[in-house]
Amino acid sequence: MTNVQKPPAPRRNLISRLFRPELSEELEFQEQRRALGADREHFLHDMSILDAKSSALLTHVSIMLAVIALFLGQEHTALWSWVFTVELTAFSIIAVLLLRCVDILGPPLRPLQASDPEAIEERYRREILRRRAIFQLTVRVVRYLTIGLIATVLAKAAI
């Protein structure tokens, strides 16, 4: 099998890439993944696990955001409004990080640049490590933010 270099595709603007994906980009992405051979299943399995865990944590974060929003909708002193706003902001940042963990890898926005199977394997490894690091950080932060929210609700109820 010869490794023929294709000329680079013309650059498209972001709107075009988002709403008008090219079939050729998707087909090239499939070929790149197919070239990974047996490692492909391992990478996809790891991505699937991280996706499921990140989705579950994102669900918890969404519920916490709804609870905080309910409290913000009530009458509070400026201090309590500030505390709930800080908690809302912190959980929102965590939600954005978790969305990074469930992002797809591939066209139109995250194509695999290399055509060499070893370079693609390395890209998958780095992506899995990056997502795992984000997930581990967020799960720890969410644990403490949830405890903080419980403490805040209990303190508010005691007043």
N, C-alpha and C positions, 0 to 999 in steps of 0.2 A: 504494500500500500504506500503510495507516494504522498508526501505531505505538501500539497500545493497551497501556496499562500493566496488567499483571495484578496482583491483590493478592498480597502476599508470602505464600509458603507458610508454614504454621505451623512453628515451630522444633521439630526433633526431637532427641532426645538422641543422643549419639555411638554407642551400641550399636545403636540403631535405624537410624541412618544407615549404619553399617558392614554390618549383616547383613540389612537389609530395604530395599534401594534402591528408590526410587520410579521407575516407568516414566516418569512425567511429567517428572521431573528429567532423565532421559536424553534424552527427546524434545526438551525445550527446549534442551539442550546441542547436539544435532544441528542444530537450527534455527539456533542462534547460529553454529555453525561453517559451515553452508551459506551464511549471509549474508556470509561473508568473501570469497566469490567466488574469483578466481584466486590471491589471496594464501594461501588455505588450503593449497594444495599445497606452497607454499614453506615455510610454517611446519611442516607435517607432515613434510616432507623433512628439515628441520633437526633436528626432534625425533627423527626416526628415526636420523639419523647419531649424534646425541649419545647416544641410547639404546644403540645398538650398541657404541659406543666405551666407554661407561660400563660396560656389561655385561662386555665383555672385560677391562677393568681390574678390575672386581669379581671376576671369576674368578681373576685373578692374586693379588689380595688374599686371597681365600679359601684359595688354595694356601699362601700365606705364613703365614696363620693356622694352618693344619693343621701346617705344618713347626714353627712355634714351639710349638704345643701338644705335639707329639712331644718336643721338647727339654724342655719344662716337666715332662713326665711322668718324666724321668730324674732320677737323683740329682745334685744340684749343691750348691755352696756357696751361702750366702745371697746373695752378690754376683751370681753367675750367674743365680740364680732371679729376682733383682730386675731384671737386664738383660733377660731374656726376658719378664718381666711387663710392663716398660715397652714393649718392642717389640710384644707382644700387644695392649696397650692402644692404642698408636698405630695399628696396622693396623685395629683394631676401629673406632676413630673414623673412619678413612678409609672403611671399609665403610659406615658409617651415612651419611656424606656422599654416597657413590656411590649408595646407595639412593634418596636424594633426586633424583638425576639420572634415575632410571628410573621415578619415580612418574608415574602418569597424571594428566592435567589434565582434570578434569571431575567430575561427581557420583560418589559422594555427598560426598566430603570437600573437593574443590577445584572447586566450581562456578564458572562464569563469571558474575560478578555483574551486569555491564552487559548491556543488550540492544542498545546502539548498536554497529554493526559496527566503527567506528573505535576505540571503547574496547576492544572484544574484540581487535582487531589489536594494540593497544598492550599488552594483557595478555599475548598470545602473545609479542610481542617481548621484553618484560621477562622472561618465563619462560625464553625461549631464552638471553638474555644471562646470567641467573642460573645456569642449568644449565651453560652454557659456562664461566663463571667458576669454578664448583665443580669441573668436570672438569679444567680447566687447573691449578688449584691441586692437586688430588689426584694428577694424573699426575706432577707435579714432586715432590711429597712422597713418593709411592710409589717413585719412582726412587731417592731418597736413603735411604729406609727399607730398600729391598731391598739396596742396597749396604752399608748398616749391618748388616743381618742376615747377609749373606755374610761381612763382616769379623768379626762376632761368632762365627759358626760356625768360621771359620778360626782365630781366636784361641783358642776353646775346644778345638779339635782339637790345637792346638800345645801345650797344657798336659798 
